[in-house]
Amino acid sequence: MVPLFRGDLLLALILLIANVFTVGIGGMIFAFFYDKSYTLGLIERGYEFADNETTVELACGKLGIALPARASTQDAAKKAA
């Protein structure tokens, strides 16, 4: 019941009903779609990936989104100087 822990009460209720009628199979299928939807929602709200470039590129490819423009550490140092 991940949606419940993330505060998404409507989807938690829908998932609970789906699990009752599909004997848990609906929850397994729903998990893949919900994680992608949740991650895209976080990105739309301004969250950014906190990992190395290779992993970020892989994640963006799997999510089907454009690679975000990130300032390098050298650019940040130039701005600070």
C-alpha positions as MATLAB code, in Angstrom:
seq = 'MVPLFRGDLLLALILLIANVFTVGIGGMIFAFFYDKSYTLGLIERGYEFADNETTVELACGKLGIALPARASTQDAAKKAA';
ca = [
       0.000    0.000    0.000;
       2.716    2.431   -1.032;
       0.239    5.145   -2.124;
      -1.101    5.216    1.434;
       2.369    5.855    2.894;
       3.015    8.575    0.313;
      -0.223   10.341    1.236;
      -2.088    9.449   -1.964;
      -5.343    8.362   -0.325;
      -7.488    8.158   -3.468;
      -5.091    5.818   -5.256;
      -4.656    3.790   -2.065;
      -8.418    3.227   -1.968;
      -8.524    2.305   -5.662;
      -5.632   -0.120   -5.164;
      -7.320   -1.713   -2.165;
     -10.512   -2.300   -4.152;
      -8.546   -3.638   -7.130;
      -6.643   -6.029   -4.861;
      -9.867   -7.390   -3.401;
     -11.379   -8.092   -6.814;
      -8.212   -9.444   -8.450;
      -6.881  -11.383   -5.444;
      -3.687   -9.273   -5.324;
      -2.745   -9.475   -8.999;
      -3.928   -5.898   -9.579;
      -1.440   -4.663   -6.983;
       1.511   -6.274   -8.721;
       0.570   -4.709  -12.050;
      -0.283   -1.357  -10.478;
       3.137   -1.107   -8.777;
       5.007   -0.590  -12.044;
       2.680    2.120  -13.304;
       2.460    3.894   -9.951;
       6.227    4.181   -9.446;
       6.711    5.780  -12.856;
       3.786    8.143  -12.297;
       5.068    9.117   -8.849;
       8.599    9.765  -10.118;
       7.342   11.915  -12.998;
       5.200   13.878  -10.540;
       8.238   14.592   -8.369;
      10.220   15.787  -11.394;
       7.356   18.073  -12.464;
       7.377   19.618   -8.980;
      11.053   20.508   -9.337;
      12.862   17.569   -7.771;
      16.098   16.535   -9.460;
      18.039   13.299   -9.692;
      20.888   13.030   -7.184;
      23.179   10.543   -8.862;
      26.015   10.348  -11.356;
      25.487   11.324  -14.998;
      25.370    7.742  -16.281;
      22.600    6.738  -13.888;
      20.651    9.947  -14.577;
      20.864    9.325  -18.329;
      19.630    5.766  -17.856;
      16.732    6.886  -15.636;
      15.686    9.632  -18.061;
      15.733    7.149  -20.917;
      13.560    4.676  -19.017;
      11.115    7.418  -17.991;
      11.001    8.846  -21.509;
      11.961   12.374  -20.484;
      14.642   14.784  -21.687;
      17.917   14.858  -19.829;
      17.814   17.833  -17.432;
      20.408   20.556  -17.849;
      22.757   20.336  -14.892;
      25.489   22.754  -13.983;
      28.850   21.117  -13.559;
      30.955   21.682  -10.477;
      33.348   23.799  -12.546;
      30.485   26.093  -13.615;
      29.412   26.436   -9.992;
      32.979   27.328   -8.985;
      33.169   30.003  -11.711;
      29.923   31.574  -10.523;
      31.157   31.618   -6.931;
      34.400   33.382   -7.888;
];
